[in-house]
Amino acid sequence: MITLVILLLTLTIGTYFFMQHPKFGKLPTGERLERIKKSPNFRDGQFQNSSVTPDLTEGANFFTVLKEFIFKENTRVKPTDSLPSVKTNLHEIPLTEDAYVWFGHSSYFLQTNGIKFLIDPVFSGAASPIRMTTKSFGGSDRYTTADIPEIDYLIITHDHWDHLDYKTIKELKSKVKTVICGLGVGEHFEYWGYDKSRIIEKDWNETVQLINSAKLHTTPARHFSGRSFSRNKSLWLSFVLETPNKKIFIGGDGGYDSHFKTIGDQFGPFDLAIIECGQYDKNWKYIHLMPEEVVQVAQDLKVKKLIPVHWSKFSLANHNWDEPISRLENLNENGTIRLCTPMIGEKMDLNADKSFASWWKNVN
């Protein structure tokens, strides 16, 4: 009994000190917290989705989900080959080009209308505080922060580990002119050394005036937030980027709901939508899109081109690494949507109608 008590005490103390690491970020305080409390989306001490959104699907519970996740770990197919990729020199892309470069999962570089954006960058090789549990696939870490040029706007959709990476954010500090994120997320950035004047925090349904006559509209998502045991203290977002020549939807994470149709009716049709297609599961279908729902979202938004993200770097759900894109490709067999699937690092011209090879089919 004494030995058990000592072990439990040691584990508790070790966990406490581990969670004091700056990478866990910081909860909103002071003026930031007071602003959050005035948000119509903040109730009962936390941010809320527009619709009732259970963490787990009806009939599922934490223990059954954990059991299934653990025991399926060795049966989920992961790439044994290094993922194919190319290396585009981002520093040499002329400002006159409208380009997209994917870094795997939900991280990408976007340049349009002479503006450089970086979305949800994760270059540390892991998607959780315990690196060994969520290591990136071989070949998916082609880029580092040294490869990133000066960025006009760093956009963060929410503060989960696979979208907001402490090491990456710290290393990018000298390259980022302005951060745009949801209410409360700015607390992490200030804690990590960013000047408050460089951080723009927004609620849903607000607009940021950008350079070069562009606008960024903040729109709802159906998801959640948190980097530790406290959840939903900061807001999760999707975005509509509107320039004089283009409308681009930046989806972030989140399950299906009526907000996609509302966004499509208000801002559509879209020239391009960047939407998650992976890390889904029947047990958490309300907070991540199932493949069939990705097609519906494209229809709701009135999309001309769709880039599927949130796959091909980490294994965070009970599906094979290439299942999301394979299912989506099959669902779009009739070509209703122009599906854009560049390799990691491959430059995509936003103004061209290029067809992309199904490169994942050649990976073992």
BALOBA-1460 file (C-alpha; in Angstrom, 3 decimals):
// residues 364
<rec num="1" residu="m" x="0.000" y="0.000" z="0.000"/>
<rec num="2" residu="i" x="2.808" y="2.409" z="0.864"/>
<rec num="3" residu="t" x="4.529" y="1.608" z="-2.440"/>
<rec num="4" residu="l" x="1.293" y="2.323" z="-4.364"/>
<rec num="5" residu="v" x="0.825" y="5.629" z="-2.568"/>
<rec num="6" residu="i" x="4.403" y="6.633" z="-3.354"/>
<rec num="7" residu="l" x="3.947" y="5.724" z="-7.032"/>
<rec num="8" residu="l" x="0.703" y="7.688" z="-7.296"/>
<rec num="9" residu="l" x="2.248" y="10.680" z="-5.531"/>
<rec num="10" residu="t" x="5.288" y="10.572" z="-7.790"/>
<rec num="11" residu="l" x="3.056" y="10.361" z="-10.884"/>
<rec num="12" residu="t" x="0.912" y="13.270" z="-9.681"/>
<rec num="13" residu="i" x="3.904" y="15.480" z="-8.936"/>
<rec num="14" residu="g" x="5.591" y="14.532" z="-12.211"/>
<rec num="15" residu="t" x="2.429" y="15.331" z="-14.184"/>
<rec num="16" residu="y" x="2.068" y="18.668" z="-12.414"/>
<rec num="17" residu="f" x="5.600" y="19.793" z="-13.226"/>
<rec num="18" residu="f" x="5.355" y="18.462" z="-16.777"/>
<rec num="19" residu="m" x="2.267" y="20.582" z="-17.373"/>
<rec num="20" residu="q" x="4.067" y="23.725" z="-16.214"/>
<rec num="21" residu="h" x="6.031" y="23.700" z="-19.457"/>
<rec num="22" residu="p" x="5.324" y="26.805" z="-21.570"/>
<rec num="23" residu="k" x="4.217" y="24.641" z="-24.504"/>
<rec num="24" residu="f" x="0.863" y="24.119" z="-22.787"/>
<rec num="25" residu="g" x="0.221" y="27.827" z="-23.199"/>
<rec num="26" residu="k" x="-1.843" y="29.953" z="-20.877"/>
<rec num="27" residu="l" x="-5.533" y="30.466" z="-20.191"/>
<rec num="28" residu="p" x="-7.005" y="33.932" z="-20.852"/>
<rec num="29" residu="t" x="-6.840" y="36.436" z="-18.018"/>
<rec num="30" residu="g" x="-7.454" y="40.121" z="-17.312"/>
<rec num="31" residu="e" x="-8.844" y="42.319" z="-20.087"/>
<rec num="32" residu="r" x="-8.782" y="39.407" z="-22.535"/>
<rec num="33" residu="l" x="-10.958" y="37.300" z="-20.264"/>
<rec num="34" residu="e" x="-13.379" y="40.167" z="-19.711"/>
<rec num="35" residu="r" x="-13.754" y="40.579" z="-23.465"/>
<rec num="36" residu="i" x="-14.374" y="36.856" z="-23.840"/>
<rec num="37" residu="k" x="-17.152" y="36.972" z="-21.248"/>
<rec num="38" residu="k" x="-19.007" y="39.503" z="-23.423"/>
<rec num="39" residu="s" x="-19.048" y="37.171" z="-26.431"/>
<rec num="40" residu="p" x="-22.495" y="35.799" z="-27.327"/>
<rec num="41" residu="n" x="-20.734" y="32.483" z="-27.957"/>
<rec num="42" residu="f" x="-19.352" y="32.244" z="-24.400"/>
<rec num="43" residu="r" x="-21.764" y="30.789" z="-21.866"/>
<rec num="44" residu="d" x="-21.458" y="28.847" z="-18.627"/>
<rec num="45" residu="g" x="-17.734" y="29.533" z="-18.440"/>
<rec num="46" residu="q" x="-16.771" y="28.310" z="-21.905"/>
<rec num="47" residu="f" x="-17.280" y="28.840" z="-25.613"/>
<rec num="48" residu="q" x="-20.225" y="26.984" z="-27.134"/>
<rec num="49" residu="n" x="-21.081" y="25.722" z="-30.598"/>
<rec num="50" residu="s" x="-24.187" y="27.012" z="-32.357"/>
<rec num="51" residu="s" x="-25.778" y="23.557" z="-32.115"/>
<rec num="52" residu="v" x="-25.579" y="21.069" z="-29.281"/>
<rec num="53" residu="t" x="-22.317" y="19.219" z="-29.931"/>
<rec num="54" residu="p" x="-21.514" y="16.134" z="-27.843"/>
<rec num="55" residu="d" x="-17.831" y="15.213" z="-27.672"/>
<rec num="56" residu="l" x="-18.771" y="11.634" z="-28.502"/>
<rec num="57" residu="t" x="-21.497" y="10.115" z="-30.641"/>
<rec num="58" residu="e" x="-24.514" y="8.642" z="-28.889"/>
<rec num="59" residu="g" x="-23.691" y="5.182" z="-27.522"/>
<rec num="60" residu="a" x="-19.937" y="5.837" z="-27.287"/>
<rec num="61" residu="n" x="-18.083" y="6.592" z="-24.082"/>
<rec num="62" residu="f" x="-14.538" y="7.550" z="-23.166"/>
<rec num="63" residu="f" x="-13.454" y="4.061" z="-22.119"/>
<rec num="64" residu="t" x="-14.792" y="2.243" z="-25.189"/>
<rec num="65" residu="v" x="-13.267" y="4.864" z="-27.486"/>
<rec num="66" residu="l" x="-9.908" y="4.650" z="-25.683"/>
<rec num="67" residu="k" x="-9.969" y="0.853" z="-25.827"/>
<rec num="68" residu="e" x="-10.763" y="0.866" z="-29.542"/>
<rec num="69" residu="f" x="-8.080" y="3.452" z="-30.264"/>
<rec num="70" residu="i" x="-5.387" y="1.548" z="-28.359"/>
<rec num="71" residu="f" x="-6.185" y="-1.887" z="-29.761"/>
<rec num="72" residu="k" x="-6.501" y="-0.618" z="-33.313"/>
<rec num="73" residu="e" x="-3.123" y="1.109" z="-33.106"/>
<rec num="74" residu="n" x="-1.316" y="-1.881" z="-34.609"/>
<rec num="75" residu="t" x="-3.929" y="-2.475" z="-37.309"/>
<rec num="76" residu="r" x="-4.169" y="1.074" z="-38.659"/>
<rec num="77" residu="v" x="-2.107" y="1.185" z="-41.843"/>
<rec num="78" residu="k" x="0.617" y="3.831" z="-41.825"/>
<rec num="79" residu="p" x="3.010" y="4.513" z="-44.690"/>
<rec num="80" residu="t" x="6.167" y="2.415" z="-44.515"/>
<rec num="81" residu="d" x="7.673" y="4.386" z="-47.398"/>
<rec num="82" residu="s" x="8.600" y="8.017" z="-47.027"/>
<rec num="83" residu="l" x="5.822" y="10.151" z="-48.433"/>
<rec num="84" residu="p" x="6.688" y="11.672" z="-51.807"/>
<rec num="85" residu="s" x="7.289" y="15.403" z="-51.688"/>
<rec num="86" residu="v" x="9.027" y="18.243" z="-53.467"/>
<rec num="87" residu="k" x="10.743" y="21.315" z="-52.125"/>
<rec num="88" residu="t" x="9.477" y="24.648" z="-53.409"/>
<rec num="89" residu="n" x="11.615" y="27.634" z="-52.483"/>
<rec num="90" residu="l" x="9.009" y="29.859" z="-50.860"/>
<rec num="91" residu="h" x="11.438" y="32.786" z="-50.736"/>
<rec num="92" residu="e" x="11.590" y="32.878" z="-54.525"/>
<rec num="93" residu="i" x="7.870" y="32.837" z="-55.360"/>
<rec num="94" residu="p" x="7.157" y="36.218" z="-57.017"/>
<rec num="95" residu="l" x="4.540" y="38.315" z="-55.234"/>
<rec num="96" residu="t" x="2.613" y="38.464" z="-58.473"/>
<rec num="97" residu="e" x="1.887" y="34.713" z="-58.242"/>
<rec num="98" residu="d" x="-1.174" y="33.262" z="-56.517"/>
<rec num="99" residu="a" x="0.160" y="30.084" z="-54.969"/>
<rec num="100" residu="y" x="-0.569" y="27.366" z="-52.414"/>
<rec num="101" residu="v" x="2.016" y="25.051" z="-50.833"/>
<rec num="102" residu="w" x="0.950" y="22.292" z="-48.452"/>
<rec num="103" residu="f" x="3.161" y="21.060" z="-45.592"/>
<rec num="104" residu="g" x="0.992" y="18.075" z="-44.666"/>
<rec num="105" residu="h" x="-1.972" y="17.862" z="-42.280"/>
<rec num="106" residu="s" x="-3.497" y="21.354" z="-41.901"/>
<rec num="107" residu="s" x="-0.356" y="23.458" z="-42.376"/>
<rec num="108" residu="y" x="0.087" y="25.452" z="-45.560"/>
<rec num="109" residu="f" x="1.456" y="28.585" z="-47.198"/>
<rec num="110" residu="l" x="-0.943" y="30.701" z="-49.198"/>
<rec num="111" residu="q" x="-0.046" y="33.692" z="-51.334"/>
<rec num="112" residu="t" x="-2.615" y="35.756" z="-53.200"/>
<rec num="113" residu="n" x="-3.157" y="39.410" z="-54.086"/>
<rec num="114" residu="g" x="0.445" y="40.093" z="-53.072"/>
<rec num="115" residu="i" x="-0.174" y="38.883" z="-49.492"/>
<rec num="116" residu="k" x="1.662" y="36.029" z="-47.768"/>
<rec num="117" residu="f" x="-0.333" y="33.862" z="-45.356"/>
<rec num="118" residu="l" x="0.737" y="30.940" z="-43.183"/>
<rec num="119" residu="i" x="-2.008" y="28.744" z="-41.725"/>
<rec num="120" residu="d" x="-1.718" y="26.460" z="-38.668"/>
<rec num="121" residu="p" x="2.008" y="25.677" z="-39.078"/>
<rec num="122" residu="v" x="3.371" y="22.567" z="-37.335"/>
<rec num="123" residu="f" x="7.038" y="21.848" z="-38.106"/>
<rec num="124" residu="s" x="8.111" y="20.096" z="-34.889"/>
<rec num="125" residu="g" x="7.392" y="16.564" z="-36.116"/>
<rec num="126" residu="a" x="4.691" y="15.799" z="-33.542"/>
<rec num="127" residu="a" x="1.062" y="16.688" z="-32.808"/>
<rec num="128" residu="s" x="0.897" y="16.366" z="-29.026"/>
<rec num="129" residu="p" x="2.882" y="17.289" z="-25.900"/>
<rec num="130" residu="i" x="4.294" y="13.749" z="-25.778"/>
<rec num="131" residu="r" x="6.216" y="13.530" z="-29.026"/>
<rec num="132" residu="m" x="6.474" y="9.743" z="-29.265"/>
<rec num="133" residu="t" x="2.671" y="9.332" z="-29.322"/>
<rec num="134" residu="t" x="1.971" y="11.364" z="-32.482"/>
<rec num="135" residu="k" x="5.107" y="11.435" z="-34.595"/>
<rec num="136" residu="s" x="4.795" y="12.613" z="-38.177"/>
<rec num="137" residu="f" x="5.078" y="10.185" z="-41.091"/>
<rec num="138" residu="g" x="8.399" y="9.769" z="-42.820"/>
<rec num="139" residu="g" x="8.927" y="12.290" z="-45.588"/>
<rec num="140" residu="s" x="6.231" y="14.666" z="-44.333"/>
<rec num="141" residu="d" x="8.667" y="17.000" z="-42.551"/>
<rec num="142" residu="r" x="10.256" y="18.386" z="-45.691"/>
<rec num="143" residu="y" x="10.011" y="21.956" z="-44.424"/>
<rec num="144" residu="t" x="11.310" y="23.745" z="-41.354"/>
<rec num="145" residu="t" x="10.768" y="27.283" z="-40.089"/>
<rec num="146" residu="a" x="13.993" y="28.279" z="-41.875"/>
<rec num="147" residu="d" x="12.173" y="27.666" z="-45.180"/>
<rec num="148" residu="i" x="9.431" y="30.162" z="-44.346"/>
<rec num="149" residu="p" x="9.740" y="33.724" z="-45.691"/>
<rec num="150" residu="e" x="8.423" y="36.824" z="-43.970"/>
<rec num="151" residu="i" x="4.695" y="36.325" z="-43.401"/>
<rec num="152" residu="d" x="2.105" y="39.097" z="-43.545"/>
<rec num="153" residu="y" x="-0.560" y="37.138" z="-41.661"/>
<rec num="154" residu="l" x="-0.236" y="34.019" z="-39.528"/>
<rec num="155" residu="i" x="-3.725" y="32.517" z="-39.256"/>
<rec num="156" residu="i" x="-4.565" y="30.098" z="-36.442"/>
<rec num="157" residu="t" x="-7.912" y="28.303" z="-36.617"/>
<rec num="158" residu="h" x="-7.785" y="26.984" z="-33.026"/>
<rec num="159" residu="d" x="-5.319" y="26.040" z="-30.317"/>
<rec num="160" residu="h" x="-5.126" y="22.235" z="-30.587"/>
<rec num="161" residu="w" x="-1.619" y="20.778" z="-30.743"/>
<rec num="162" residu="d" x="-1.877" y="19.724" z="-34.378"/>
<rec num="163" residu="h" x="-2.709" y="23.332" z="-35.364"/>
<rec num="164" residu="l" x="-0.802" y="25.463" z="-32.856"/>
<rec num="165" residu="d" x="2.730" y="24.207" z="-32.261"/>
<rec num="166" residu="y" x="4.809" y="25.830" z="-29.536"/>
<rec num="167" residu="k" x="8.241" y="25.185" z="-31.057"/>
<rec num="168" residu="t" x="7.158" y="26.353" z="-34.501"/>
<rec num="169" residu="i" x="5.472" y="29.505" z="-33.219"/>
<rec num="170" residu="k" x="8.507" y="30.464" z="-31.138"/>
<rec num="171" residu="e" x="10.866" y="30.033" z="-34.091"/>
<rec num="172" residu="l" x="8.612" y="32.035" z="-36.428"/>
<rec num="173" residu="k" x="8.293" y="35.054" z="-34.166"/>
<rec num="174" residu="s" x="10.729" y="37.281" z="-36.097"/>
<rec num="175" residu="k" x="9.078" y="36.416" z="-39.436"/>
<rec num="176" residu="v" x="5.438" y="37.118" z="-38.600"/>
<rec num="177" residu="k" x="4.039" y="40.610" z="-39.005"/>
<rec num="178" residu="t" x="0.512" y="39.918" z="-37.702"/>
<rec num="179" residu="v" x="-1.286" y="37.017" z="-36.019"/>
<rec num="180" residu="i" x="-5.021" y="36.497" z="-36.563"/>
<rec num="181" residu="c" x="-6.795" y="34.030" z="-34.269"/>
<rec num="182" residu="g" x="-9.914" y="33.404" z="-32.214"/>
<rec num="183" residu="l" x="-10.727" y="35.019" z="-28.896"/>
<rec num="184" residu="g" x="-8.436" y="33.738" z="-26.157"/>
<rec num="185" residu="v" x="-5.782" y="32.212" z="-28.416"/>
<rec num="186" residu="g" x="-3.767" y="35.425" z="-28.205"/>
<rec num="187" residu="e" x="-2.957" y="34.584" z="-24.588"/>
<rec num="188" residu="h" x="-0.731" y="31.748" z="-25.807"/>
<rec num="189" residu="f" x="1.085" y="34.071" z="-28.202"/>
<rec num="190" residu="e" x="1.727" y="36.750" z="-25.581"/>
<rec num="191" residu="y" x="2.937" y="34.087" z="-23.160"/>
<rec num="192" residu="w" x="5.323" y="32.870" z="-25.870"/>
<rec num="193" residu="g" x="6.810" y="36.314" z="-26.457"/>
<rec num="194" residu="y" x="4.684" y="37.913" z="-29.176"/>
<rec num="195" residu="d" x="3.880" y="41.588" z="-28.769"/>
<rec num="196" residu="k" x="0.196" y="42.248" z="-28.093"/>
<rec num="197" residu="s" x="0.103" y="44.864" z="-30.853"/>
<rec num="198" residu="r" x="0.791" y="42.146" z="-33.452"/>
<rec num="199" residu="i" x="-2.154" y="39.953" z="-32.386"/>
<rec num="200" residu="i" x="-5.697" y="40.303" z="-33.722"/>
<rec num="201" residu="e" x="-8.275" y="38.201" z="-31.871"/>
<rec num="202" residu="k" x="-11.778" y="37.880" z="-33.218"/>
<rec num="203" residu="d" x="-15.169" y="36.387" z="-32.434"/>
<rec num="204" residu="w" x="-17.332" y="34.719" z="-35.077"/>
<rec num="205" residu="n" x="-18.857" y="36.950" z="-37.750"/>
<rec num="206" residu="e" x="-16.315" y="39.751" z="-37.637"/>
<rec num="207" residu="t" x="-14.080" y="41.247" z="-40.325"/>
<rec num="208" residu="v" x="-10.391" y="42.148" z="-40.423"/>
<rec num="209" residu="q" x="-9.299" y="44.668" z="-43.022"/>
<rec num="210" residu="l" x="-6.063" y="43.377" z="-44.570"/>
<rec num="211" residu="i" x="-3.471" y="45.038" z="-46.769"/>
<rec num="212" residu="n" x="-3.986" y="45.390" z="-50.526"/>
<rec num="213" residu="s" x="-7.772" y="45.905" z="-50.221"/>
<rec num="214" residu="a" x="-8.349" y="42.353" z="-48.950"/>
<rec num="215" residu="k" x="-10.607" y="41.268" z="-46.091"/>
<rec num="216" residu="l" x="-10.680" y="38.293" z="-43.756"/>
<rec num="217" residu="h" x="-14.089" y="37.375" z="-42.358"/>
<rec num="218" residu="t" x="-14.259" y="35.144" z="-39.288"/>
<rec num="219" residu="t" x="-16.945" y="32.480" z="-39.579"/>
<rec num="220" residu="p" x="-18.235" y="29.721" z="-37.265"/>
<rec num="221" residu="a" x="-17.000" y="26.155" z="-36.940"/>
<rec num="222" residu="r" x="-18.346" y="23.183" z="-34.964"/>
<rec num="223" residu="h" x="-15.444" y="22.033" z="-32.868"/>
<rec num="224" residu="f" x="-13.752" y="22.629" z="-29.492"/>
<rec num="225" residu="s" x="-10.463" y="23.918" z="-28.082"/>
<rec num="226" residu="g" x="-7.902" y="23.355" z="-25.349"/>
<rec num="227" residu="r" x="-4.302" y="22.281" z="-24.787"/>
<rec num="228" residu="s" x="-4.721" y="20.650" z="-21.366"/>
<rec num="229" residu="f" x="-7.557" y="19.663" z="-19.044"/>
<rec num="230" residu="s" x="-9.374" y="23.001" z="-19.425"/>
<rec num="231" residu="r" x="-11.437" y="23.027" z="-22.598"/>
<rec num="232" residu="n" x="-13.210" y="25.651" z="-24.677"/>
<rec num="233" residu="k" x="-11.582" y="28.675" z="-23.035"/>
<rec num="234" residu="s" x="-10.565" y="29.974" z="-26.473"/>
<rec num="235" residu="l" x="-12.576" y="30.125" z="-29.696"/>
<rec num="236" residu="w" x="-12.291" y="27.958" z="-32.833"/>
<rec num="237" residu="l" x="-12.846" y="29.590" z="-36.224"/>
<rec num="238" residu="s" x="-13.167" y="29.165" z="-39.943"/>
<rec num="239" residu="f" x="-12.355" y="32.050" z="-42.285"/>
<rec num="240" residu="v" x="-13.403" y="33.635" z="-45.544"/>
<rec num="241" residu="l" x="-10.561" y="35.367" z="-47.371"/>
<rec num="242" residu="e" x="-11.900" y="37.946" z="-49.780"/>
<rec num="243" residu="t" x="-9.622" y="39.793" z="-52.203"/>
<rec num="244" residu="p" x="-10.599" y="41.965" z="-55.190"/>
<rec num="245" residu="n" x="-10.264" y="38.844" z="-57.379"/>
<rec num="246" residu="k" x="-10.911" y="35.788" z="-55.195"/>
<rec num="247" residu="k" x="-12.927" y="34.229" z="-52.413"/>
<rec num="248" residu="i" x="-11.237" y="31.438" z="-50.459"/>
<rec num="249" residu="f" x="-12.730" y="29.448" z="-47.592"/>
<rec num="250" residu="i" x="-10.284" y="28.365" z="-44.868"/>
<rec num="251" residu="g" x="-12.063" y="25.652" z="-42.961"/>
<rec num="252" residu="g" x="-10.013" y="24.634" z="-39.950"/>
<rec num="253" residu="d" x="-11.527" y="21.706" z="-38.031"/>
<rec num="254" residu="g" x="-15.135" y="20.923" z="-37.247"/>
<rec num="255" residu="g" x="-18.133" y="18.711" z="-37.817"/>
<rec num="256" residu="y" x="-20.987" y="19.250" z="-40.217"/>
<rec num="257" residu="d" x="-23.759" y="21.722" z="-39.411"/>
<rec num="258" residu="s" x="-25.946" y="24.357" z="-41.025"/>
<rec num="259" residu="h" x="-23.243" y="27.046" z="-40.739"/>
<rec num="260" residu="f" x="-21.645" y="25.843" z="-43.995"/>
<rec num="261" residu="k" x="-24.844" y="26.580" z="-45.916"/>
<rec num="262" residu="t" x="-25.103" y="29.969" z="-44.188"/>
<rec num="263" residu="i" x="-21.505" y="30.819" z="-45.152"/>
<rec num="264" residu="g" x="-22.127" y="29.683" z="-48.721"/>
<rec num="265" residu="d" x="-25.258" y="31.802" z="-49.001"/>
<rec num="266" residu="q" x="-23.550" y="34.861" z="-47.523"/>
<rec num="267" residu="f" x="-20.142" y="34.722" z="-49.210"/>
<rec num="268" residu="g" x="-20.294" y="32.125" z="-51.984"/>
<rec num="269" residu="p" x="-19.642" y="30.958" z="-54.542"/>
<rec num="270" residu="f" x="-16.005" y="30.298" z="-53.605"/>
<rec num="271" residu="d" x="-13.096" y="30.020" z="-56.000"/>
<rec num="272" residu="l" x="-11.386" y="27.658" z="-53.564"/>
<rec num="273" residu="a" x="-12.145" y="25.914" z="-50.278"/>
<rec num="274" residu="i" x="-9.538" y="24.291" z="-48.031"/>
<rec num="275" residu="i" x="-11.419" y="21.730" z="-45.941"/>
<rec num="276" residu="e" x="-10.463" y="18.971" z="-43.523"/>
<rec num="277" residu="c" x="-11.063" y="15.420" z="-44.726"/>
<rec num="278" residu="g" x="-9.230" y="13.237" z="-42.188"/>
<rec num="279" residu="q" x="-8.941" y="12.205" z="-38.525"/>
<rec num="280" residu="y" x="-12.642" y="11.378" z="-38.437"/>
<rec num="281" residu="d" x="-14.365" y="8.541" z="-36.591"/>
<rec num="282" residu="k" x="-17.926" y="7.349" z="-36.098"/>
<rec num="283" residu="n" x="-17.406" y="7.934" z="-32.366"/>
<rec num="284" residu="w" x="-16.741" y="11.682" z="-32.749"/>
<rec num="285" residu="k" x="-18.687" y="12.516" z="-35.890"/>
<rec num="286" residu="y" x="-19.975" y="15.829" z="-34.494"/>
<rec num="287" residu="i" x="-16.539" y="17.451" z="-34.260"/>
<rec num="288" residu="h" x="-14.859" y="16.217" z="-37.477"/>
<rec num="289" residu="l" x="-16.234" y="15.834" z="-40.983"/>
<rec num="290" residu="m" x="-16.912" y="12.358" z="-42.320"/>
<rec num="291" residu="p" x="-15.880" y="11.943" z="-46.017"/>
<rec num="292" residu="e" x="-19.477" y="12.075" z="-47.268"/>
<rec num="293" residu="e" x="-19.959" y="15.331" z="-45.403"/>
<rec num="294" residu="v" x="-16.938" y="16.900" z="-47.118"/>
<rec num="295" residu="v" x="-18.807" y="16.564" z="-50.408"/>
<rec num="296" residu="q" x="-21.900" y="18.140" z="-48.849"/>
<rec num="297" residu="v" x="-19.821" y="21.012" z="-47.477"/>
<rec num="298" residu="a" x="-18.443" y="21.694" z="-50.948"/>
<rec num="299" residu="q" x="-21.997" y="21.881" z="-52.240"/>
<rec num="300" residu="d" x="-23.121" y="24.110" z="-49.368"/>
<rec num="301" residu="l" x="-20.260" y="26.520" z="-49.988"/>
<rec num="302" residu="k" x="-20.743" y="26.530" z="-53.775"/>
<rec num="303" residu="v" x="-17.089" y="25.623" z="-54.342"/>
<rec num="304" residu="k" x="-15.239" y="25.537" z="-57.659"/>
<rec num="305" residu="k" x="-12.050" y="23.888" z="-56.324"/>
<rec num="306" residu="l" x="-11.482" y="21.942" z="-53.117"/>
<rec num="307" residu="i" x="-8.178" y="21.195" z="-51.388"/>
<rec num="308" residu="p" x="-8.541" y="18.435" z="-48.758"/>
<rec num="309" residu="v" x="-6.300" y="18.827" z="-45.702"/>
<rec num="310" residu="h" x="-5.992" y="17.377" z="-42.178"/>
<rec num="311" residu="w" x="-4.489" y="14.130" z="-43.469"/>
<rec num="312" residu="s" x="-1.146" y="12.669" z="-44.640"/>
<rec num="313" residu="k" x="1.119" y="13.591" z="-41.730"/>
<rec num="314" residu="f" x="-0.222" y="12.188" z="-38.450"/>
<rec num="315" residu="s" x="-2.308" y="9.199" z="-37.376"/>
<rec num="316" residu="l" x="-4.880" y="10.691" z="-35.006"/>
<rec num="317" residu="a" x="-7.915" y="8.503" z="-35.733"/>
<rec num="318" residu="n" x="-8.912" y="4.878" z="-36.363"/>
<rec num="319" residu="h" x="-8.508" y="4.892" z="-40.117"/>
<rec num="320" residu="n" x="-5.669" y="4.054" z="-42.486"/>
<rec num="321" residu="w" x="-3.449" y="6.967" z="-43.409"/>
<rec num="322" residu="d" x="-4.780" y="7.257" z="-46.993"/>
<rec num="323" residu="e" x="-8.404" y="6.310" z="-46.343"/>
<rec num="324" residu="p" x="-9.678" y="9.931" z="-46.155"/>
<rec num="325" residu="i" x="-8.421" y="10.925" z="-49.579"/>
<rec num="326" residu="s" x="-9.291" y="7.557" z="-51.171"/>
<rec num="327" residu="r" x="-12.881" y="7.737" z="-49.927"/>
<rec num="328" residu="l" x="-13.202" y="11.349" z="-50.996"/>
<rec num="329" residu="e" x="-11.848" y="10.565" z="-54.452"/>
<rec num="330" residu="n" x="-14.336" y="7.713" z="-54.837"/>
<rec num="331" residu="l" x="-17.216" y="9.884" z="-53.674"/>
<rec num="332" residu="n" x="-16.213" y="12.445" z="-56.297"/>
<rec num="333" residu="e" x="-15.900" y="9.872" z="-59.069"/>
<rec num="334" residu="n" x="-18.220" y="11.852" z="-61.324"/>
<rec num="335" residu="g" x="-15.955" y="14.908" z="-61.009"/>
<rec num="336" residu="t" x="-18.601" y="17.189" z="-59.503"/>
<rec num="337" residu="i" x="-15.867" y="18.892" z="-57.491"/>
<rec num="338" residu="r" x="-12.477" y="19.853" z="-58.892"/>
<rec num="339" residu="l" x="-10.390" y="18.021" z="-56.303"/>
<rec num="340" residu="c" x="-6.875" y="19.474" z="-55.897"/>
<rec num="341" residu="t" x="-4.368" y="17.101" z="-54.297"/>
<rec num="342" residu="p" x="-0.812" y="18.414" z="-54.616"/>
<rec num="343" residu="m" x="2.006" y="16.548" z="-52.877"/>
<rec num="344" residu="i" x="3.640" y="18.025" z="-49.812"/>
<rec num="345" residu="g" x="5.743" y="20.955" z="-50.982"/>
<rec num="346" residu="e" x="4.309" y="21.061" z="-54.497"/>
<rec num="347" residu="k" x="3.380" y="24.561" z="-55.608"/>
<rec num="348" residu="m" x="-0.189" y="24.881" z="-56.812"/>
<rec num="349" residu="d" x="-1.113" y="27.775" z="-59.062"/>
<rec num="350" residu="l" x="-4.450" y="29.082" z="-57.791"/>
<rec num="351" residu="n" x="-5.330" y="30.407" z="-61.242"/>
<rec num="352" residu="a" x="-4.719" y="27.187" z="-63.168"/>
<rec num="353" residu="d" x="-6.996" y="24.175" z="-63.642"/>
<rec num="354" residu="k" x="-4.301" y="21.566" z="-63.227"/>
<rec num="355" residu="s" x="-5.188" y="17.923" z="-62.625"/>
<rec num="356" residu="f" x="-3.187" y="16.218" z="-59.892"/>
<rec num="357" residu="a" x="-2.042" y="12.610" z="-59.823"/>
<rec num="358" residu="s" x="-3.280" y="10.254" z="-57.096"/>
<rec num="359" residu="w" x="0.237" y="10.110" z="-55.644"/>
<rec num="360" residu="w" x="-0.803" y="8.314" z="-52.432"/>
<rec num="361" residu="k" x="-1.626" y="5.180" z="-54.435"/>
<rec num="362" residu="n" x="2.081" y="4.609" z="-55.008"/>
<rec num="363" residu="v" x="2.996" y="4.676" z="-51.320"/>
<rec num="364" residu="n" x="3.410" y="1.419" z="-49.420"/>
